[in-house]
Amino acid sequence: DNIENTLAEFQSIDAHQRRAEREVQAERKRLEEIQAEGASFPPMDEVEDSLRKAQSELRETKSKLDAAKRRAGSVQDKIDAEKQKEDEASQKLARLNDEKSLRRQRLFGMFQGLKDAFEWIDQNRKMFRRPIHGPIGTEVQPKSALTAAYLEHHVSSNTWRSFVVECPEDYKLLYREVREKKGIPINIITVPQGRLKPVTRMYSDCKMDVLRREHGFFGYLDETFTAPDPIMQALINNHNVDKVIVGGEEVQKALDRKDLIELLSTREAHDKKSGKVSSCFFYTHNRSSYRYTSQPSRFSGEIGTSSDEVQPARLLKPGCDPNIKEELSEIIKKAKETIENLLPAIQEGQIEMDEWHKHGQHVSVKLKDSKRLKQEWTQYKAKLRNQKEKLAEAEEDAAKDNEREKVQMVNKIKKLVENSIKESESAAKAHNECMKSTHALTGVKMTEDGLSDNLRKLGDLLQERMSETAELESRFKQTDKLYTTIKDSLKKLRDDAQAIAPQNEWGDRLQEDDMPEDLDGLEDALDEAENKVNSITDNPHVTRQYEERKVEIERCREQLENMNQSQGMKNSQLKQKLGAWQSKLINIQQDVNGKFSEYMKEVGCAGEIRLYTGGETSNYENGEENQEHYNFKDWGIEILVKFREASKLQVLSAQTHSGGERSVSTIMYLMGLQNLMKSPFRCVDEINQGLDERNERLVFKRIVKNSTIPTEPGKSLDDHCGQYFLITPKLLPNLDGMENENITVLFVFSGPENFADCLDWNVDKFIAEKKRVLLTGGDWRSDGGTPKRKRRSR
């Protein structure tokens, strides 16, 4: 291969020379083209001068732009500082104006449990069909401190802490979750759909103009504050804020003239009703505020009046000093004015910066063009220099001495041929040596086959010895297992011997010489001991005692048998009586249970009456009875109730149930028992005091229904359900059943203005005096000429 490669190189020398000459011509042509391109470039001095001018102009433009930015930034800093002042003052003012939050905190401090109710409502608003509003005290916004005092004085505290719902379903859900389940007191007012109805004013426009013009009134109380529609409607429904009017100092003068009350009490021309109308208004006098009310008497028609001073508002009072609000408002106003004054300077600065920025962009374009020309000129210089170097290299390659190189190549070929001949001779010698080594290797191979046969025989012998070893291991394991079994058996025998004759007691005895040493000797010793026992002589005294005890035991056994027979007879008699009595008792219990369950279901709960027999039931086994079944002192009635859907029936107890729940269960149990026994009258005292409004109404309805059952046809009038006395300090209004003609309401008058002695009451004289008043229309006086009773102003 080396000889062939060298011959190829020798043949390529002339071809390389021709290629070198062509390369010289090509490089010279490219050099001429590059030189022609350089003619289009401007002089380098002009390019550098233009670049220096553009750089200087750009630096000047940037300096002026920075100065304009600094001036605008200074103005902007002033604006930012004023905005910060405005924001801080606005935030403070917003916090001070958050009357709703402040009023809510006052309400939470005044009424225990209101915070828990509000937080529960706020966290569970998605449970309700419509929005929940309140407490009412947080939703109203009086227009002044004076009107806040008027409104707070006129509306009750229960209303301020009330919540407003917009549908009955939300009312029931809120009451059940907050009042019944969590036990949190809550007041709820319903405003259907949360709509504010059109307000019908108490006074006509004409009359209201007269009140404003001649008596110093400003308007109605509902115009002095703002509130959401549901809250406003709730206040109108419960406190008639749309019918209360508000006035100033001139109202007192009108009151002094005594024509104001007459004007307010006179009905409008379109009002067809007779009599006077009541009124209520607020006014100020000598820096104090008053509420004045007038009310016509139901009997004489005369106007009764009352006036009370209005105290400053506690709940609805403003949250801070008005002067602080004015200062903050002034700070906000000045900040806005300063910002408005600085805005023109910002706009002028922005215009100036835009102009300099535009000029800077133009200069930047000129600078980029100059830099580009300079860079292209530099690249042209480098390209021209590289092309000249390539031309010089091509000319140098073409001027080489090829004859000398040819002589060198011929000498190289001669040396390669000589080396090839020498290597052939060496290869022949190596071949002979290889043949000799092959013969020797064949002999070694034949010896290796004999050794492999011996190795196979030794492997077979090893397998036989391993099989014998495995068999010996198996026999050893069996022997070891047998040894363990015998060892455990011996341990068990030793433990049994230890139990029969403990070693600590019999150890010394067993070591003596007279003890038997084998099983035969032991059996002989046992026979000898038995003979000794049989040879013992009887003791007459012991025998006599034994016979006496035997006779006594026999006598006691006969007495026991007689008592068992007597007990069996008595148990049979008791069982007969128990069956009839228990059957009747169970019938009564089931009857009461049915009524009690029905009555509890009416109030939305569940109840059950069970017969308790001390926790034991009859159990007859082998003719014997469980005597615990006849332990009647432990028998009783269990009342089981359930007041919530998720709970189970539980025995009524003070530890588990509230006072109201126990009252409902007790009265319903009494109602279930009422028809089982006849009594001339029944009496309960304040059974309704622990109940909420809903349960009190349902319980009263059930009492009326059970206590006014008419006498069945064919029976005497005396055969009735009996009278029922319900003693209570108060009852709810509009109770179901009060219209029943069989109900009588008895009032007990024991005040200081009543008779000191019941005997002083003369019914005949009262009726006669009443007739006289009705016939003559005179004043109400007693027979003794007692002057007419003075009416108290209200």
C-alpha positions in Angstrom: 0.0 0.0 0.0 2.8 2.4 0.8 4.4 1.8 -2.5 1.2 2.4 -4.4 0.5 5.6 -2.4 3.9 6.9 -3.1 3.6 6.3 -6.8 0.3 8.2 -6.8 1.9 11.2 -5.1 4.7 11.1 -7.7 2.1 11.2 -10.5 0.2 14.2 -8.9 3.1 16.6 -8.7 2.5 18.0 -12.2 -1.3 18.3 -11.6 -0.6 20.2 -8.4 1.5 22.7 -10.2 -1.2 23.4 -12.7 -3.8 23.9 -10.0 -1.5 26.4 -8.2 -1.1 28.5 -11.3 -4.9 28.6 -11.8 -5.4 29.6 -8.1 -3.0 32.6 -8.5 -5.0 33.9 -11.4 -8.3 33.6 -9.4 -6.9 35.3 -6.3 -5.6 38.2 -8.4 -9.0 38.7 -10.0 -10.8 38.8 -6.5 -8.2 41.3 -5.3 -9.1 43.6 -8.2 -12.8 43.3 -7.4 -12.3 44.3 -3.7 -10.2 47.3 -4.7 -13.0 48.4 -7.0 -15.5 48.2 -4.1 -13.3 50.6 -2.0 -13.8 53.4 -4.5 -17.5 53.9 -3.3 -16.6 54.6 0.3 -16.3 58.3 1.5 -13.0 59.4 3.0 -12.3 58.0 6.5 -11.7 61.5 7.9 -15.2 62.6 7.0 -16.8 59.5 8.5 -14.9 60.0 11.8 -15.8 63.7 11.9 -19.5 63.0 11.4 -19.4 60.3 14.2 -17.8 62.8 16.7 -20.5 65.4 15.9 -23.4 62.9 16.4 -21.9 61.7 19.7 -21.5 65.3 21.0 -25.1 66.2 20.0 -26.5 63.1 21.6 -24.7 63.8 24.9 -26.1 67.3 24.9 -29.7 66.1 24.1 -29.5 63.4 26.9 -28.3 66.1 29.4 -31.2 68.4 28.6 -33.7 65.4 28.7 -32.4 64.4 32.1 -32.8 68.0 33.4 -36.4 68.0 32.2 -37.0 64.6 33.8 -35.6 65.9 37.1 -37.9 69.0 37.0 -40.9 66.8 36.2 -39.9 64.3 38.9 -39.7 67.0 41.5 -43.2 68.1 40.6 -44.4 64.5 40.6 -42.8 64.0 44.1 -44.8 66.9 45.3 -48.0 65.5 43.7 -47.3 62.0 45.3 -46.7 63.6 48.7 -50.1 65.4 48.4 -51.8 62.2 47.2 -50.4 60.4 50.2 -51.7 63.0 52.5 -55.1 62.8 50.8 -55.1 59.0 51.0 -54.2 58.9 54.6 -56.8 61.5 55.5 -59.4 59.6 53.4 -58.6 56.4 55.1 -58.9 58.0 58.5 -62.1 59.7 57.5 -63.5 56.4 56.1 -62.8 54.7 59.4 -64.4 57.5 61.3 -67.4 57.4 59.0 -67.8 53.6 59.4 -70.7 54.2 61.9 -72.1 50.8 61.1 -69.0 49.0 62.5 -68.9 51.2 65.5 -72.5 50.8 66.2 -72.3 47.1 65.8 -69.5 47.0 68.5 -71.8 49.0 70.8 -74.6 46.6 70.3 -72.4 43.6 71.0 -71.3 45.2 74.2 -74.9 46.0 75.3 -76.6 42.8 74.5 -75.1 39.4 75.4 -75.3 36.7 72.7 -76.0 39.2 69.9 -72.4 38.8 68.6 -72.7 35.0 68.5 -76.0 35.2 66.6 -74.5 37.8 64.1 -71.4 35.8 63.5 -73.4 32.6 62.8 -75.7 34.4 60.4 -72.7 36.0 58.6 -71.0 32.6 58.2 -74.2 30.8 57.0 -75.9 33.4 54.7 -76.0 30.8 51.8 -78.4 28.7 53.8 -81.2 31.2 53.5 -83.5 31.9 50.6 -83.3 35.7 50.8 -81.0 38.2 52.5 -80.9 38.5 56.3 -80.6 42.1 57.6 -79.5 43.4 60.9 -79.1 44.0 63.7 -81.4 46.9 62.9 -79.3 49.2 65.1 -76.4 48.9 62.7 -78.4 49.5 59.5 -79.8 53.0 60.2 -77.9 56.2 59.6 -79.3 59.3 61.4 -78.7 62.6 59.7 -77.6 64.4 62.9 -76.9 63.7 66.5 -80.2 65.3 67.5 -82.3 63.0 65.2 -80.2 60.1 66.4 -81.4 60.9 70.0 -85.0 61.1 68.8 -84.9 57.8 67.0 -83.1 56.0 69.8 -85.6 57.3 72.3 -88.6 56.3 70.2 -87.5 52.8 69.2 -87.2 50.0 71.8 -84.0 48.3 72.6 -85.4 44.9 71.5 -86.0 46.3 68.0 -82.4 47.6 67.8 -81.0 44.1 68.3 -83.5 42.4 66.0 -82.8 40.8 62.7 -85.0 41.2 59.6 -86.0 38.3 57.3 -87.9 38.5 54.1 -89.9 35.2 54.1 -91.4 32.8 56.7 -89.0 29.9 55.7 -86.0 32.0 56.6 -87.8 32.9 59.9 -88.2 29.2 60.8 -84.7 28.3 59.8 -83.1 31.1 61.7 -85.1 30.5 64.8 -84.4 26.8 64.8 -80.7 27.0 64.1 -79.9 29.9 66.5 -82.5 29.8 69.2 -83.4 26.1 69.5 -80.1 24.4 68.5 -77.6 26.9 69.8 -79.7 28.3 72.6 -78.8 31.9 71.6 -81.6 34.5 72.3 -82.6 36.2 69.1 -85.4 38.7 68.0 -86.7 38.3 64.4 -89.0 40.6 62.4 -90.5 39.5 59.1 -90.9 42.0 56.2 -92.4 40.1 53.2 -90.1 40.1 50.2 -88.2 43.0 51.9 -90.3 45.6 50.1 -91.0 49.1 51.4 -94.7 49.8 51.1 -95.9 53.2 49.9 -96.1 55.5 53.0 -99.5 56.9 53.9 -98.9 60.1 55.9 -100.9 60.8 59.0 -101.4 64.4 58.1 -102.4 65.9 54.7 -100.0 68.1 52.8 -102.1 71.1 53.6 -102.1 70.3 57.3 -98.4 69.6 57.3 -97.7 73.0 55.6 -99.6 74.6 58.5 -97.5 72.7 61.0 -94.3 73.8 59.3 -95.3 77.4 58.9 -97.1 78.2 62.1 -95.8 75.6 64.6 -92.2 75.0 63.8 -92.2 71.4 62.6 -89.7 70.2 60.0 -91.0 66.8 58.8 -91.5 63.2 59.8 -89.2 61.1 61.9 -88.6 58.6 59.0 -87.2 61.5 57.0 -84.4 62.1 59.5 -82.5 58.9 58.8 -81.7 56.5 56.0 -81.9 52.8 56.1 -82.4 49.9 53.6 -86.0 49.2 52.6 -86.6 46.1 54.8 -85.2 48.0 57.9 -87.3 51.0 57.2 -90.5 48.9 56.8 -89.7 47.0 60.0 -89.4 50.3 61.9 -92.7 51.6 60.3 -94.5 48.4 61.2 -93.3 48.2 64.8 -92.9 51.8 65.9 -94.8 54.0 63.3 -91.8 56.2 62.6 -93.7 57.5 59.5 -96.4 59.0 61.8 -94.1 60.8 64.3 -93.2 64.4 63.4 -90.1 66.5 64.4 -89.9 70.2 65.2 -87.7 72.9 66.7 -87.8 75.7 69.2 -91.1 77.1 67.8 -93.0 74.0 68.9 -92.9 75.0 72.6 -94.5 78.3 71.7 -97.3 76.5 69.9 -97.7 74.2 73.0 -98.0 77.3 75.2 -100.8 78.6 72.9 -102.6 75.3 73.5 -103.8 75.1 69.9 -101.2 72.6 68.7 -102.6 69.5 70.5 -106.1 70.4 69.3 -104.9 70.7 65.7 -103.0 67.4 65.9 -105.9 65.5 67.5 -108.5 66.7 65.0 -109.2 64.2 62.2 -108.8 65.1 58.6 -111.9 65.9 56.5 -111.5 62.7 54.5 -111.3 60.6 57.7 -114.8 59.3 58.4 -114.0 57.9 61.8 -115.2 59.7 64.9 -113.3 60.9 67.9 -109.8 62.3 68.4 -106.6 60.8 67.1 -103.4 60.3 69.1 -100.1 62.0 68.1 -96.4 61.9 68.9 -93.7 64.5 68.1 -90.2 65.6 69.1 -89.0 69.1 69.6 -86.2 71.2 71.3 -86.5 73.9 73.9 -83.7 75.7 75.8 -81.0 73.3 74.4 -83.0 70.2 75.6 -85.1 67.8 73.6 -88.5 66.4 74.5 -90.9 63.8 73.2 -94.6 64.8 73.5 -97.5 62.3 73.1 -101.2 62.7 73.2 -103.8 60.0 73.6 -107.6 60.2 73.6 -109.4 58.4 76.4 -111.4 55.4 75.4 -114.2 56.3 77.8 -114.5 60.1 78.0 -112.7 61.0 74.7 -110.5 63.6 76.5 -106.9 64.0 75.4 -104.3 62.8 77.8 -100.7 64.0 77.3 -97.3 63.2 78.5 -93.9 64.7 77.9 -90.5 63.2 78.7 -87.0 64.5 78.1 -84.9 62.9 75.4 -81.4 62.0 76.5 -78.4 62.1 74.1 -78.1 59.0 71.9 -75.9 56.2 73.2 -76.3 53.6 70.5 -76.7 55.8 67.5 -74.4 58.6 68.5 -71.7 59.7 66.1 -68.5 57.7 66.3 -66.1 60.6 66.8 -65.8 64.4 67.2 -67.2 66.2 64.1 -64.3 68.7 64.3 -61.8 65.9 63.5 -63.9 65.0 60.5 -63.8 68.6 59.3 -60.0 68.8 59.8 -59.6 65.6 57.7 -62.0 66.9 55.0 -60.0 70.2 54.9 -56.7 68.3 54.5 -58.3 66.3 51.6 -59.6 69.5 50.0 -56.2 71.3 50.2 -54.3 68.3 48.8 -56.7 68.1 45.8 -56.2 71.8 45.1 -52.4 71.5 45.3 -52.5 68.5 42.9 -54.7 70.5 40.5 -52.2 73.4 40.6 -49.2 71.1 39.9 -50.8 69.2 37.1 -50.1 71.9 34.4 -46.3 71.8 35.3 -46.4 68.1 34.9 -48.0 68.4 31.5 -45.5 71.1 30.3 -42.6 68.9 31.5 -44.0 66.0 29.6 -44.2 68.0 26.4 -40.6 69.2 26.8 -39.4 65.6 27.5 -41.3 64.4 24.4 -39.6 67.0 22.2 -36.1 66.2 23.6 -36.8 62.5 23.3 -37.8 63.0 19.6 -34.7 65.0 18.9 -32.6 62.4 20.6 -34.0 59.7 18.4 -33.1 61.7 15.3 -29.5 62.2 16.6 -29.3 58.5 17.4 -30.2 57.6 13.8 -27.3 59.9 12.6 -25.0 58.3 15.1 -25.9 54.8 14.0 -25.3 55.7 10.3 -21.9 57.1 11.1 -21.0 54.0 13.1 -22.2 51.7 10.3 -20.0 53.5 7.7 -17.0 53.3 10.0 -17.6 49.6 10.6 -18.0 49.0 6.9 -14.7 50.8 6.1 -12.9 48.8 8.8 -14.3 45.6 7.3 -13.2 46.6 3.8 -9.7 47.2 5.0 -9.5 43.8 6.7 -11.0 42.1 3.6 -8.4 43.8 1.3 -5.6 42.8 3.6 -6.7 39.1 3.7 -7.1 38.9 -0.1 -3.5 40.2 -0.6 -2.2 37.6 1.8 -4.1 34.8 0.0 -2.6 36.0 -3.4 0.9 36.0 -1.9 0.4 32.4 -0.6 -0.9 31.2 -4.0 2.1 32.8 -5.8 4.5 31.2 -3.3 2.9 27.7 -3.9 3.1 28.1 -7.7 6.9 29.0 -7.5 8.0 25.7 -5.8 10.9 23.4 -7.3 9.0 20.3 -8.6 12.2 18.4 -10.0 13.8 18.2 -6.6 10.6 16.8 -5.2 10.4 14.2 -8.0 14.0 12.9 -7.1 13.0 12.6 -3.5 9.9 10.6 -4.4 12.0 8.1 -6.5 14.4 7.5 -3.7 11.5 6.9 -1.3 10.0 4.3 -3.7 13.3 2.4 -3.9 13.5 2.2 -0.1 10.0 0.9 0.1 10.7 -1.9 -2.4 13.8 -3.1 -0.4 11.8 -3.2 2.8 9.1 -5.2 1.2 11.6 -7.9 0.1 13.0 -8.2 3.7 9.5 -8.5 5.2 8.7 -11.4 2.8 11.7 -13.4 3.9 10.7 -12.9 7.6 7.2 -14.1 6.9 8.5 -17.4 5.5 10.4 -18.1 8.7 7.4 -17.3 10.8 5.3 -19.8 8.8 7.7 -22.7 9.6 7.6 -21.8 13.3 3.8 -21.8 13.2 3.6 -25.4 11.8 5.9 -26.7 14.6 3.6 -25.1 17.2 0.5 -26.8 15.7 2.0 -30.3 16.1 2.8 -29.6 19.8 -0.8 -28.2 20.4 -2.3 -31.4 19.0 -0.5 -33.5 21.6 -1.7 -31.3 24.5 -5.3 -31.6 23.3 -5.3 -35.4 23.5 -4.0 -35.3 27.1 -6.8 -32.9 28.1 -9.5 -35.4 27.0 -8.2 -38.0 29.4 -8.3 -35.6 32.3 -11.9 -34.6 31.5 -13.0 -38.3 31.9 -11.3 -38.5 35.3 -13.1 -35.3 36.4 -16.5 -36.7 35.4 -15.9 -39.9 37.6 -14.9 -37.8 40.6 -18.2 -35.7 40.2 -20.3 -38.9 40.3 -18.6 -40.0 43.5 -19.2 -36.5 45.1 -22.9 -36.8 44.4 -23.1 -40.2 46.1 -21.4 -38.8 49.2 -23.7 -35.8 49.3 -26.8 -38.1 49.2 -25.4 -40.0 52.2 -24.9 -36.8 54.1 -28.5 -35.6 53.5 -29.8 -39.0 54.8 -27.7 -38.6 58.0 -29.0 -35.0 58.5 -32.6 -36.3 58.3 -32.0 -39.0 60.9 -30.4 -36.5 63.2 -33.5 -34.1 63.0 -35.8 -37.1 63.8 -33.7 -38.0 66.8 -33.6 -34.4 68.0 -37.4 -34.1 67.8 -37.8 -37.4 69.8 -35.4 -36.1 72.4 -37.4 -32.8 72.7 -40.7 -34.7 73.1 -39.3 -37.0 75.9 -37.8 -33.9 77.6 -41.2 -32.1 77.6 -42.9 -35.2 79.0 -40.3 -35.5 81.8 -40.8 -31.8 82.6 -44.6 -32.3 82.9 -44.1 -35.3 85.2 -41.8 -33.3 87.3 -44.4 -30.4 87.6 -47.1 -33.0 88.6 -44.8 -34.4 91.3 -44.0 -30.9 92.5 -47.8 -30.2 92.8 -48.4 -33.4 94.7 -45.4 -33.2 97.0 -43.7 -29.8 96.9 -39.9 -30.1 97.0 -39.6 -27.5 99.8 -41.8 -29.6 102.0 -40.8 -33.1 101.0 -37.3 -32.6 100.0 -35.7 -33.6 103.3 -38.1 -36.5 103.7 -37.3 -37.9 100.3 -33.6 -37.9 101.2 -34.1 -40.2 104.1 -33.0 -43.8 104.0 -36.5 -45.4 104.7 -38.0 -43.9 101.5 -38.7 -46.4 98.7 -36.2 -46.2 95.8 -38.4 -47.9 93.1 -42.0 -48.3 92.0 -42.5 -51.6 93.8 -41.3 -50.2 97.1 -43.6 -47.2 96.7 -46.6 -49.5 96.2 -45.7 -51.5 99.3 -45.6 -48.3 101.3 -49.0 -47.3 100.1 -50.5 -50.7 101.2 -49.0 -50.4 104.6 -50.4 -46.8 105.1 -53.9 -48.0 104.1 -53.7 -50.9 106.7 -52.8 -48.4 109.4 -55.8 -46.2 108.6 -58.2 -49.1 108.7 -56.9 -50.3 112.1 -57.8 -47.0 113.8 -60.4 -47.5 116.7 -63.8 -45.4 116.4 -64.4 -42.5 118.9 -68.0 -42.9 120.4 -68.4 -39.1 121.1 -67.6 -38.2 117.5 -70.0 -40.8 116.2 -72.8 -39.5 118.5 -72.3 -35.9 117.2 -72.3 -37.1 113.7 -75.7 -38.9 114.2 -77.2 -35.8 115.8 -76.1 -33.5 113.0 -77.5 -36.0 110.5 -81.0 -36.0 112.2 -80.9 -32.1 112.4 -80.0 -31.8 108.7 -82.9 -34.2 107.8 -85.3 -32.1 109.8 -84.2 -28.8 108.1 -84.5 -30.4 104.8 -88.2 -31.3 105.5 -88.9 -27.7 106.6 -87.3 -26.4 103.5 -89.5 -28.6 101.3 -92.6 -27.4 103.1 -91.5 -23.8 102.7 -90.8 -24.4 99.0 -94.3 -25.9 98.6 -95.9 -22.9 100.4 -93.8 -20.5 98.2 -94.9 -22.3 95.1 -98.6 -21.8 96.1 -98.1 -18.2 96.9 -96.2 -17.6 93.6 -99.0 -19.2 91.7 -101.5 -16.9 93.4 -99.2 -13.9 92.8 -98.8 -14.9 89.2 -102.6 -15.0 88.7 -103.1 -11.5 90.2 -100.0 -10.2 88.4 -101.3 -11.3 85.0 -104.6 -9.4 85.4 -103.0 -6.3 87.0 -100.1 -6.1 84.6 -102.4 -6.5 81.6 -104.5 -3.6 82.8 -101.4 -1.5 83.6 -100.0 -2.2 80.1 -103.3 -1.2 78.5 -103.2 2.1 80.4 -99.6 2.7 79.5 -100.3 2.1 75.8 -103.3 4.4 75.9 -101.2 7.2 77.5 -98.3 6.5 75.2 -100.6 6.9 72.1 -101.9 10.2 73.3 -98.5 11.5 74.5 -96.9 10.6 71.1 -99.7 12.3 69.3 -99.5 15.5 71.4 -95.6 15.6 71.1 -95.9 15.2 67.3 -98.2 18.3 67.2 -95.4 20.5 68.6 -92.9 19.1 66.1 -91.2 16.6 68.5 -91.4 12.9 69.4 -92.3 11.2 72.6 -92.9 7.7 74.1 -94.1 6.3 77.4 -92.6 3.0 78.6 -93.3 0.8 81.6 -90.1 0.3 83.7 -90.0 -3.0 85.8 -86.6 -2.5 87.5 -84.6 -3.8 84.5 -85.6 -7.5 85.1 -88.2 -9.6 83.3 -89.8 -13.0 84.2 -87.4 -15.9 83.8 -88.6 -19.5 84.4 -85.9 -22.1 84.4 -86.5 -25.6 85.9 -89.6 -24.5 87.7 -87.9 -21.6 89.5 -88.8 -17.9 89.1 -86.7 -14.8 89.2 -87.8 -13.1 92.4 -86.5 -9.7 91.1 -89.6 -9.6 88.8 -91.8 -9.1 91.9 -89.7 -6.1 93.2 -92.6 -3.7 92.6 -91.0 -0.8 94.4 -88.6 -0.4 91.5 -91.4 -0.3 88.9 -92.3 3.1 87.3 -93.0 5.1 84.1 -90.2 6.3 81.8 -90.9 9.4 79.6 -88.7 9.4 76.5 -88.6 12.5 74.3 -86.8 13.7 71.2 -86.7 17.4 70.3 -84.3 17.3 67.3 -84.4 15.2 64.1 -80.8 14.1 64.4 -81.1 12.9 68.0 -82.6 9.8 69.5 -85.3 9.2 72.1 -83.8 9.9 75.6 -85.2 9.6 79.1 -86.5 13.0 80.2 -84.0 14.4 82.8 -82.7 17.7 84.1 -79.2 16.8 83.0 -80.1 16.4 79.3 -83.0 18.6 78.6 -83.7 22.4 79.1 -86.4 23.8 81.4 -88.7 24.6 78.4 -88.3 21.0 77.0 -89.1 19.5 80.4 -92.2 21.8 80.7 -93.5 20.8 77.3 -93.0 17.1 78.0 -94.6 17.3 81.5 -97.7 19.2 80.4 -98.2 16.8 77.4 -97.9 13.8 79.7 -100.5 15.3 82.1 -102.8 15.9 79.1 -102.4 12.2 78.2 -103.3 11.2 81.8 -106.2 13.6 82.2 -109.0 11.4 80.7 -107.9 8.3 82.6 -109.1 9.7 86.0 -112.0 11.9 87.0 -111.3 14.9 89.2 -113.5 17.9 89.9 -110.7 20.3 89.0 -107.0 20.4 88.1 -104.5 23.2 88.7 -101.0 24.0 87.3 -98.9 27.0 88.3 -96.8 28.9 85.7 -96.3 25.9 83.4 -95.8 28.3 80.5 -93.1 30.5 82.0 -90.2 28.3 80.6 -91.6 28.1 77.1 -90.8 30.1 74.0 -93.6 31.7 72.1 -94.2 28.9 69.6 -94.4 26.1 72.2 -96.5 28.2 74.6 -99.1 28.7 71.9 -99.2 25.0 71.0 -99.3 23.9 74.7 -102.2 26.4 75.5 -104.1 25.1 72.5 -103.8 21.5 73.7 -104.8 22.5 77.3 -107.9 24.2 75.9 -108.8 21.3 73.7 -108.5 18.7 76.4 -110.2 20.8 79.1 -113.3 21.8 77.1 -114.5 18.4 75.9 -118.3 18.5 76.0 -120.4 16.0 78.0 -121.3 12.8 76.1 -125.0 12.4 75.1 -127.0 10.5 77.7 -124.8 11.3 80.6 -125.4 13.8 83.4 -124.0 17.3 83.3 -121.8 16.5 86.3 -120.0 13.8 84.2 -117.5 16.2 82.6 -113.7 16.4 82.2 -113.4 18.7 85.2 -112.3 22.3 85.6 -108.7 23.3 84.7 -107.0 26.2 86.5 -103.9 27.7 84.7 -102.2 30.2 87.0 -99.8 32.5 85.3 -98.6 36.1 85.6 -99.0 36.7 81.9 -100.2 35.1 78.6 -99.3 35.8 75.0 -101.7 37.9 72.9 -104.0 36.3 70.3 -103.8 32.7 71.7 -105.7 30.0 69.8 -108.7 28.9 71.8 -109.3 32.1 73.8 -112.6 32.6 71.9 -114.0 29.3 73.4 -117.1 30.1 75.5 -116.0 27.6 78.1 -113.0 29.7 79.0 -113.1 32.2 81.9 -110.4 34.7 82.6 -109.9 35.7 86.2 -107.8 38.7 87.1 -106.5 39.2 90.6 -106.3 42.9 91.5 -104.0 43.5 94.5 -102.6 47.0 93.7 -102.4 49.9 96.2 -105.4 51.7 94.6 -107.8 48.7 95.1 -109.9 47.8 98.1 -107.9 47.0 101.2 -110.6 44.3 102.1 -112.6 42.3 99.7 -115.7 42.9 101.9 -115.6 46.6 100.9 -116.6 45.7 97.4 -120.4 46.2 96.9 -121.6 44.8 93.6 -125.2 46.2 93.9 -123.9 49.8 94.5 -121.5 49.5 91.6 -124.3 48.4 89.2 -126.6 51.2 90.4 -123.9 53.9 90.0 -123.1 52.6 86.5 -126.7 52.7 85.4 -127.0 56.3 86.7 -124.0 57.4 84.7 -125.3 55.8 81.6 -128.7 57.4 82.0 -127.7 60.9 83.1 -124.3 61.2 81.3 -122.9 62.7 84.6 -119.6 62.3 86.2 -118.6 59.1 87.8 -118.9 59.4 91.5 -119.5 57.1 94.4 -122.4 57.4 96.8 -120.4 59.3 99.3 -119.9 62.2 96.9 -116.3 61.3 96.2 -114.9 63.8 93.7 -114.2 62.7 90.2 -110.9 60.7 90.0 -108.1 62.7 88.3 -106.7 61.3 85.1 -103.0 60.9 84.9 -101.4 62.4 81.9 -99.7 59.9 79.6 
